[in-house]
Amino acid sequence: MKQVQRGFTLIELVMVIVILGILAAVAIPKFVDLSSDARQASVQGVAGALSSGSAINYATYSARGTGTVVNSCDAAKATLQGGAFPSAEYTAPTTAFATPSGATNDCVLSFTPSGGTAVTATFTAITTP
């Protein structure tokens, strides 16, 4: 009676391991540096929230005559819901706007993590008196 052997040869197993090693060597560098992308996305998210908050604040001010006074980029922080700004690591310029009510102002939001490099994003603040 003839026995049929089933399984993989040592060469086939080594080739699979080599191919997996090559794939891992190519894929790992793409995942290692995700922290800088995450930091940039975080700053862009906060900047987007500030732009939206400023627009909603201006609409409220235009409709009701009440709202948060936005006369600088830093003052736009108060337009976030509940006035809850993420942390002191986020900064925006405190220079007052010299534009009339309803004017749009481009502001730069900076995020400087402890021991890291600063990341910036731009948002639009709408002036209210």
Kinemage of the C-alpha trace (Angstrom):
@kinemage 1
@onewidth
@group {chain A} dominant
@subgroup {mainchain}
@vectorlist {calphas} color= white
{ca met a 1} P 0.000 0.000 0.000
{ca lys a 2} L 1.342 3.416 -1.040
{ca gln a 3} L 1.199 6.264 1.486
{ca val a 4} L 0.375 9.747 0.208
{ca gln a 5} L 2.077 12.495 2.137
{ca arg a 6} L 0.247 15.730 2.582
{ca gly a 7} L 1.621 19.065 3.752
{ca phe a 8} L 4.032 21.768 2.731
{ca thr a 9} L 7.688 21.407 2.015
{ca leu a 10} L 10.263 23.340 3.983
{ca ile a 11} L 11.027 25.497 0.944
{ca glu a 12} L 7.368 26.493 0.575
{ca leu a 13} L 7.171 27.462 4.249
{ca val a 14} L 10.392 29.511 4.049
{ca met a 15} L 9.131 31.336 0.950
{ca val a 16} L 5.870 32.261 2.705
{ca ile a 17} L 7.823 33.615 5.698
{ca val a 18} L 10.104 35.632 3.396
{ca ile a 19} L 7.110 37.138 1.558
{ca leu a 20} L 5.432 38.031 4.867
{ca gly a 21} L 8.677 39.655 6.022
{ca ile a 22} L 8.888 41.784 2.906
{ca leu a 23} L 5.264 42.868 3.251
{ca ala a 24} L 5.820 43.759 6.907
{ca ala a 25} L 8.938 45.773 6.063
{ca val a 26} L 6.955 47.801 3.539
{ca ala a 27} L 3.839 48.280 5.691
{ca ile a 28} L 5.364 49.084 9.102
{ca pro a 29} L 6.838 52.498 8.182
{ca lys a 30} L 3.405 53.639 7.024
{ca phe a 31} L 1.949 52.963 10.484
{ca val a 32} L 4.855 54.201 12.591
{ca asp a 33} L 4.415 57.904 11.819
{ca leu a 34} L 0.676 58.162 12.361
{ca ser a 35} L 1.084 60.393 15.429
{ca ser a 36} L 1.975 63.472 13.357
{ca asp a 37} L -1.016 62.857 11.068
{ca ala a 38} L -3.259 62.447 14.117
{ca arg a 39} L -1.934 65.668 15.634
{ca gln a 40} L -2.598 67.564 12.391
{ca ala a 41} L -6.118 66.116 12.115
{ca ser a 42} L -6.814 67.090 15.720
{ca val a 43} L -5.815 70.706 15.123
{ca gln a 44} L -7.854 70.854 11.921
{ca gly a 45} L -10.870 69.481 13.803
{ca val a 46} L -10.615 72.137 16.513
{ca ala a 47} L -10.121 74.842 13.863
{ca gly a 48} L -13.243 73.620 12.060
{ca ala a 49} L -15.197 73.728 15.314
{ca leu a 50} L -14.017 77.292 15.898
{ca ser a 51} L -15.094 78.336 12.391
{ca ser a 52} L -18.524 76.755 12.877
{ca gly a 53} L -18.926 78.222 16.349
{ca ser a 54} L -18.030 81.662 15.086
{ca ala a 55} L -20.529 81.412 12.212
{ca ile a 56} L -23.319 80.241 14.521
{ca asn a 57} L -22.457 82.991 17.010
{ca tyr a 58} L -22.654 85.636 14.267
{ca ala a 59} L -25.986 84.253 13.043
{ca thr a 60} L -27.344 84.362 16.598
{ca tyr a 61} L -26.069 87.881 17.055
{ca ser a 62} L -27.624 88.983 13.743
{ca ala a 63} L -30.997 87.415 14.540
{ca arg a 64} L -31.323 88.209 18.255
{ca gly a 65} L -28.809 90.953 18.952
{ca thr a 66} L -27.127 88.802 21.608
{ca gly a 67} L -24.159 86.507 21.525
{ca thr a 68} L -20.507 86.205 22.392
{ca val a 69} L -18.311 89.162 21.517
{ca val a 70} L -15.691 88.034 19.013
{ca asn a 71} L -13.119 90.769 18.514
{ca ser a 72} L -9.969 88.618 18.237
{ca cys a 73} L -8.950 85.128 17.187
{ca asp a 74} L -8.523 84.195 20.834
{ca ala a 75} L -12.036 85.409 21.670
{ca ala a 76} L -13.454 82.926 19.146
{ca lys a 77} L -12.649 80.158 21.658
{ca ala a 78} L -15.685 81.241 23.677
{ca thr a 79} L -17.999 80.355 20.777
{ca leu a 80} L -17.505 76.620 21.347
{ca gln a 81} L -20.410 74.877 23.033
{ca gly a 82} L -20.193 75.436 26.753
{ca gly a 83} L -17.062 77.524 26.216
{ca ala a 84} L -15.038 74.321 26.624
{ca phe a 85} L -11.752 74.805 24.796
{ca pro a 86} L -9.647 71.605 24.598
{ca ser a 87} L -6.497 72.630 26.470
{ca ala a 88} L -3.915 75.319 27.060
{ca glu a 89} L -1.704 73.704 24.413
{ca tyr a 90} L -3.931 75.302 21.734
{ca thr a 91} L -3.267 78.995 21.164
{ca ala a 92} L -4.673 81.670 18.858
{ca pro a 93} L -3.509 85.285 18.410
{ca thr a 94} L -4.994 87.821 20.823
{ca thr a 95} L -4.623 90.827 18.490
{ca ala a 96} L -7.948 92.650 18.217
{ca phe a 97} L -9.720 92.808 14.855
{ca ala a 98} L -9.792 96.231 13.221
{ca thr a 99} L -12.735 95.262 11.021
{ca pro a 100} L -16.456 96.057 11.350
{ca ser a 101} L -19.059 93.622 12.612
{ca gly a 102} L -19.697 90.787 10.175
{ca ala a 103} L -16.214 90.843 8.678
{ca thr a 104} L -14.383 87.553 8.310
{ca asn a 105} L -10.897 87.196 9.727
{ca asp a 106} L -8.448 84.387 9.039
{ca cys a 107} L -6.866 83.123 12.232
{ca val a 108} L -4.107 80.603 12.865
{ca leu a 109} L -4.624 78.044 15.611
{ca ser a 110} L -1.432 76.500 16.988
{ca phe a 111} L -1.075 73.268 18.927
{ca thr a 112} L 2.211 72.691 20.722
{ca pro a 113} L 2.323 69.369 22.568
{ca ser a 114} L 4.719 69.054 25.471
{ca gly a 115} L 8.103 68.230 24.014
{ca gly a 116} L 6.802 68.265 20.428
{ca thr a 117} L 6.736 70.499 17.419
{ca ala a 118} L 3.953 72.986 16.812
{ca val a 119} L 1.167 72.156 14.369
{ca thr a 120} L -1.074 74.868 12.910
{ca ala a 121} L -4.420 75.150 11.145
{ca thr a 122} L -6.382 78.130 9.863
{ca phe a 123} L -9.937 79.023 10.832
{ca thr a 124} L -12.270 81.900 10.047
{ca ala a 125} L -13.640 84.087 12.811
{ca ile a 126} L -16.535 86.467 12.166
{ca thr a 127} L -16.418 89.752 14.037
{ca thr a 128} L -19.273 90.638 16.388
{ca pro a 129} L -19.324 93.865 18.434
